[in-house]
């Protein structure tokens, strides 16, 4: 009989399609393997059939689906078919097919299935040797997504080494808690933010025997570098690894994943090999057309169940290709998607919204047709994208319908960490508005009290980690804490029973934990955290009116500033994704009568959100309009358009010029990588997008930029407050001084302002226009105007004047450069003075010129002055030529 089964298995595995396939035949074989004694190897070969799309397509539509899947689950447990067996099996079948791809710009580095398996074995042996093969060792993984971190994870899952991935953006307190709570003995670290956090923790905290650093050698504690780790500990011992794989138990703790709970500390969720592997077969049955030709572009974090299980383990299960995105930023993803041409993209709702806005904004809002939009979608996504999933949050039905219209099957779903990710999912071609789909194969759902969704199945966790393992289920059912309703087998989220939610980036947040942090503030009577499905957190605050009244008696008290300081204090204890971005002071407290509180005075969150919309909505309104061209995004603040009298829908941007429709008016705007050309100036930009608000509120960046000023109008761009920026600076190496005449009105206005001692931004702008464009006598008028500002009481303008005068160091007129330095000398620090003086000296053929400008600096201490001259002399090696 074994020979007959082998023949059937080989027949199925060797064919790309199976005509006249009868699911009953395979079901009979599976049941025979389960009931009778056959080798694990034979069962493993049979289970390989479970990843083939043609098999899954037939069983997905069959009435035998449940029976087939339950038999497979039993065979997985019986034969100990775990992660290591799975990867080894795929490496043999898809030997030189690409498993992992890493992206560096337009360059893609490929790693085949066999190469990946070889690396996994080498890393597994290295870890086992480092840990002295102790089964008490626990590996921690604290790093952003990388090939190295994925290989470490897979090595641990393959060779029975307990592993704990840690959120890359976790707070310091949560990091310390997880290290101790999980019993981590060895920690892999990667990424500058992660390294910096570790360096803030006292060395005495660590009981970890070794820190393994994947890339940056900047830890303050003893550590081993990645390359040294591989070279020192790796050796060939396939026999030991084979034995290790055979000894793996399916029901033991394989990994612990931590997620936020309703208390201050994260919960450690235990997963076994049974949980991990059964989920793969269930998901494959629900997505029967995914196959080894598919390509995933992945940015979801590998400490996230969707990123770790559905994407990474899913890609391996299907024999597909997994691409590591360079960055989770939208701009970076747009670049990567063109390079990798993925067929599958799984994302948080926010990214699908951004794609939708890209395809429906700017030039395509007007005069577009479906063919043009389809071409744009194909060009943007690489032309092969056919399947998507919006995970961990709400997405508007219009966006689902849009992608379906253009032949991208965007699926909805509901999941949670405890269920290794997905619980329900939209069937392809069966989207129902606001539905999160139907139950995934292999899971049972029912409603408990208040219509709370309960679930059970082999891929649902059984325990939470702790000194004693805590059961995750009650009477065999896991309670989700979410209120659902069912219509025609489709499930709909109605409300949240538990005090926990996910933001639009899929990150889990406990509102109760954050709200409790306000308990020590006497000025706060009630606080309510908002952020479910949102991009960031905000709070509704109801003041303690007696306390506030006492504070108001204090001189200079400002209520908004006071509460801002409270938020700043709370934020210092939170992870970045938990922090509060904005707040609203409400005029009444929450009440039982209005249905906002339970009799026990706990929040009813949905009624509160509905009743306080007028406070919540303004905190989430976009204060800018955005324009996209290929991978580049430009943001223009709404207030700037409003003050300029420009209607957002009349603006278009083709990547080179910003234009106003029906008006002959344009602004050069060319933004590529980190360089932006805006009007007459070129800037360095460290953001992934270009924010004109940042430009406007820093006048020294646009004063003298005549094209920018004429496009928006001076009265519009003159800000109420100034800021010094670091992310946007003028590219001085490309700063151009024009040889052209300035109009007479500009010069007359400046002379009038100088006579009347009128110091303002408008006339500083006129000065800059003259300084950066003319080479004649009007330059002295402009410099004189700025010099008067330096001795005025206009303190907000002094720094701007210094910046504009310093920029003259690049002026082609030597006389102008000297004059600017003379004016600046009393107002600049020693280092800048030396720098400017050096430039004058080094570009002059006549050292006597130095004498003229040094007469103005006698006020400096003699030793300081001599030091400066010594530095200058060393630069020219001719101290004897310096004449005083």
FENMOSUL-V370031 format. One record per helix or strand of 2 or more residues. SS is the DSSP state (hx for helix, st for strand). FROM is the first residue (numbers start at 0). TO is the last residue. Records with the same first field share a line. If there is no record, write none. Layout:
SS->FROM-TO + FROM-TO
This chain:
hx->1-12 + 22-34 + 39-50 + 52-59 + 64-78 + 82-92 + 112-129 + 146-157 + 171-181 + 191-198 + 202-204 + 225-232 + 237-245 + 272-285 + 304-317 + 329-339 + 348-359 + 361-363 + 369-380 + 396-404 + 416-418 + 448-450 + 510-515 + 544-551 + 558-570 + 575-577 + 604-610 + 612-619 + 637-643 + 647-649 + 691-695 + 698-700 + 705-711 + 713-716 + 731-733 + 743-755 + 760-772 + 777-789 + 794-809 + 813-826 + 829-841 + 847-856 + 861-875 + 878-880
st->97-103 + 106-111 + 137-142 + 161-164 + 185-189 + 209-212 + 223-224 + 254-258 + 266-270 + 294-297 + 320-323 + 343-347 + 386-390 + 408-410 + 412-415 + 420-424 + 437-438 + 442-446 + 451-456 + 462-463 + 469-470 + 476-486 + 489-495 + 500-501 + 507-508 + 523-529 + 536-542 + 579-584 + 623-628 + 631-636 + 650-652 + 656-659 + 665-671 + 674-677 + 680-684 + 689-690 + 727-729
